[in-house]
Amino acid sequence: MKARRSGYVEADIVWSFSLWSRLTVAAINDPIIDHSLVEILICAVLLSDLKLHRVYSRNNFRTLRMRWKLSAFLMLYVSITYGEDTDMNDSAHIVASKFTLSQYAVEGMDYIIDYRLYNVGDKAALRVALDDRDGFPTQTFDVIQGLLQVRWERIAPGNNVSHSVVVRPRAVGAFNYSSAQITYYPTEDAKEVRVSYTTAPGEGYIYRRKDYDRKFSAKVGVWLVFLMLVAPSTVIPFILWYSSKSKYDQEAPLKKSK
């Protein structure tokens, strides 16, 4: 009986947490929903749980306390998230990505990095700066084209900018491609700069030039050697067969005429 009752209690916990999670997600994703209304609904669910738990034993009030703790966390999360969304809607908010356009990083070969910055806020981002000098140290990479530090005076809301850099690896081995730093002023009257970061491609490997050529190159020289070795065994028999065929074709009409 106790095991059966504990199963009911666990099912109640899962049901309540699922309901609260759905309410929270709906409040975050839908700006029309009033966040205070969601908190009231969560409290209403808890009050109904309190009435239902009166028919349970005292041990089941541990479940009720657990629900209250979860509800407090969810209401706090809704309040914090709503506050962050309000702050973002009143200012600029830069979301940036960093990814590679080259398939492989090879010693002594060009490697292309692309940056894209999106302003998803309601205000223009001012004095935007992208700095990725720490991501490509000079002892490991040579900058062939572009700059690792670039600035934009203004990025309008809903707009995006892109920037590309061509570097050339000097070292060989594993390398961690870290994120670049973004700094900007979210509003015209902002006194403090806002700092954010791009996505990070993660750890990659820089191949040695000889290893790359042996593994990924077209291998034209190997095919030429192969054709030179195969040619005598295929071309010479073909020449002999063609000469005999031509000779037979010339003699056949003479025999028929006789």
Buried (B, 14 or more C-beta within 10 A) or exposed (E): EEEEEEEEBEEBBEEBBEEBEEBBEEBBEEEEEEBEEBBEBBEEBBEEBEEEBEEBEEEBEEBBEBBBEBBEEBBEEBEEBBEEBEEBEEBBBBBBBBBBEBEBBBBEBBBBBBBBBBBEBBBBBBBBBBBBEEBBEEEBBEBEEBEBEBEBEBBEBEEBBEBEBBBBBBEBEEBEBBBBBBBBBBBEEBEEEBEBEBBBBEEBEBBEBEEBEEEEEEEEEEEEEEEEEEEEEEEEEEEEEEEEEEEEEEEEEEEEEE
